[in-house]
Amino acid sequence: MVRQGTARTGLAVVAGLLLLAAPLFLAPVHAQQAPAASPSPSPAAVPAPAAPATPALTPSPSPMATPPPSASPAPAPSPSTSPTPAPSASPVNPAGESGSMGETVELVAHPAATVDGKADRDEVFGAITGSIDQIRKEIAKAGLKAAGRPIAIFLEADDVGFKYRAAIPLESVPEGKTELSDTVKLGRTPVGKAMRFEHRGAYDDIDATYEAITAYLDEKGIDAQDMFIEEYLNDVKTTDDPNLQVDIFVLLK
């Protein structure tokens, strides 16, 4: 799952085969928050280190990540208790820019418009955003409605770059139709149990988040599939924009 060298390479090997059978829409089933060393104002985020860093942004609720009705809310801090400073170390957030809810979710298949692409590591974010723009144009032309945020499914990786599938979930697709254009195809989103993590900060820094997630899964002994997905919660066009909000989904075995 590591982006540098073996980062995304391991996770992406089986991704293409899985996606042929059933590609993705994200709907959490049960939140299992990774244990934190001390209380935090956010019930879902892993505490950030004490070292100065860009604070994580709080995204608006995603339609693909709504807590289940049976989940009990985390207790709120007592009004008389001052927030406890974050500890100096975090297994998922060493740089302080990203957090992890570490919750278990179920990815449910939904119709989607997709574009497959390939790009070098330094160009992958621009390639993905370009593919997403292309999908949006074809969706609008066809009079279809999006049913979730854009995502990228990483199919293959090597030292040079990535093969990816950009997708936007749809409310429905015309019966019997398999494509909107020569490039924009119609399919379904991946399915299965996954863990959701957060990256809050520039895309230039996302490799550090993947390395931290890998270390966290290893520490907890969690067995993951060779597949991961990025869901883009806001629209950012440059890799150095610190306002980017990405949820990362790792498929579990």
N, C-alpha and C positions, 0 to 999 in steps of 0.2 A: 503494500500500500504506500510505500514511500515514493514521493515524486521524483527526488533526485536519484538517478541510477535505478534502484529497485522500487522506488516509492509507488508510483502508480502502476509500474510494470507488472508486479505480482497480482494486484487486484484486477487488472484489466484482461488477463489471459482468458478467463472463462466468461467474461462479460458478453462478448459477441454471441457465444452459443446460447447463453441465457436469454438474451434479448430476442433471438430468433423465435424462441418459444413463447415469450410473453414479455414485451417491454413495459412502463412505470407510472404510477400516480401515487402520491405519498399521503397515507392516512394513518396516523399513529394509533396503536392499539393500547399500549400501556406504558406509562412513563416509569423508568427505573433510573433515577438520577444517580450518577457516579458520586460516591461519598466525598464530602468536602471536609476539610480540616476544621473549619469554623463557619458560623452562620454568615450568610451573605444577603444583602437586600433583595437579590433576585432569587426566587425559589428554584430556578432551573439552571443557573450558570455556575460553572466551576470557579472557585475563588481565583482572582488574578494575583500575581506576585506583587510584592511591595515596591519593586523597582519601577521608576517612572515609565509610563507607557500610555499610548492612546487608549482612552476608555472605550469599552465595547458599546455599540449602539443597541438600543432596544427596538427590534423590528415590530411592525404591526402583526397581529396574528395571521398566520398563513392558513388558507383554506385547506392545505394539505397537512397541517400539523395542529389539529384541535385536540386538546386533552380529552380522554374518554370520560363519560359521565360517572363511571364507577371510581375514578381516581380521586383519592382524598387530597384536598389542597394542603400544601405545606404550611405549617404554622407560621404566622407572621411574627416578626420580632416584637418584643414587648415595648410599648411606648416609652417606658421608663429606661430602656436599655439603649445605650448609644451603639451604633454599628461597630462591629469589631473589625479592625484593619485586616486586610487580606494577608495570608501567610506569604512567606518569601519564596515558596516553591509550589508549583502546580503541575500535576502529571500531564495535563492537556493544554495548558496555557503558559508556556515558559516565557513568552514574549509579552504577555499582557494584552495583546491586541485581539485575541480570539478567546472564546469560551466554549464549554461543552456542556450540553444538557445531558448527554449520555443516555438518552431515553430510548427504549425499545419501541419501534413503530412497525406497522404492517403496511407494505406498499401494495396498493390495490390497482389492478389493471384498469385503465381508462383509455378511450380513444385519444389519439394524439397526431399532430402534424409534425413531421420530422425532416431533418436534413443531415446527411452524413458528410463528414469532412475530415481533413487531415491537415495538420499544421505543425511547424517547429515549436519547440518549447517557448521561445521568446515571442511567438506570434499567436499562440493558441487562444488567448483571451479575445483578441481582436477577431479571430476567425469565428469563434463561438458567437460573439455579439453580432457579427455580420450575418451568420446563419439564422439567428433568432429574428433579426430584422426582416430577412427574406421570408421566413415563416409567417410573420405578422402580416406582411403585405398580401400573401396568398390567402391567408385566413379571411382578411377583410374583403378581398375580391370575391371569395366564395360565399360570403355572408355567414360564416361560421362564428361561433363564440368560444373564446378561451375559457377554460375551467380551472385555471391554476397558473402559477408562476412558471417562467421558462426554466428548463433544466438542461444539463449536459451529462450524457452517459459516456464514460470513457471506455472504448472498446479494446484498444491496443496501445501499448506504450513501449518506447525504446529510449536510448540515450539521445536521440535526435528530436523526437516529438511524439505526438499522439494522433490516433484515430478516434474520432468522437462522433456522437449522435446528438445533435441539438434537437430539442422537442418542446412543444407547447401542448399541454393537455387540452382537450376539447370537450364541450358538452355533448356533442354528437357529430357523426359524419354521415354524408349521404350514403344510403344503402348501396352496396356493390361497388363503390368507388374506392380506388386504391391509391390515388395520387391527386394533388392539386396542380402540379406542374411537372416538368421533366426532373426537377430537383427536389421539390417538396412532396414527400410521400405521406401516406396515411397508414397508421399502425396503432399499436397499443403500448402503454407504458409498462415497465418491469413490475414484477410482483415478488413478494416474499418478506420475511422478517428482516428488519434492519435496525441499526443504531444511528441516531441523529446527533451530529456534532455541529458546532458553530464556528464560522470564521467571520470576524468583524475587523475590517481593515483592508489595506491595499491588496490587490491580487498578486502583486509582486512578492508579498510575504506569505502566500498560502502554502508554500512548501514546508515552512516551519510548522504550520498547523497539521499537515499530514504526518510529519515526523512525530509530533506529539501524540496524535491519535494512535499511530502505530505502537508507540511506547506504552500508551494507556491500555490498549487491547492486550498487548503482551503481558503487562503487569497483572491484569485481571484474568488472564487465561481464557479470553474470549476467542472463539474460533470463527473467523470471518471468511466469506467467499472472496474470490478474486474479482470483485466488482464494487464500484462506488459511483455515486451520482452527486452532482452539484446542483442545488436549486438556488436561483438568483432572486433574492427578495426585493431588490431595488435595481433600478437601471443606472448603471455606471459605465462610461465609455472608455476610461483610461485605466491602465493597470496600476497607476500610482495614486488613485483616488482613495483616500482613507475612509470614505463613507460607504464603501462596498459592504453588503451583508449577504453572506452565503451560508446555506445549510448544507452540510455534507452527510450523505447517507452511505453507510457501509453495510452491505448485505451479509447476513449471518448464516452459518451452516445449521 
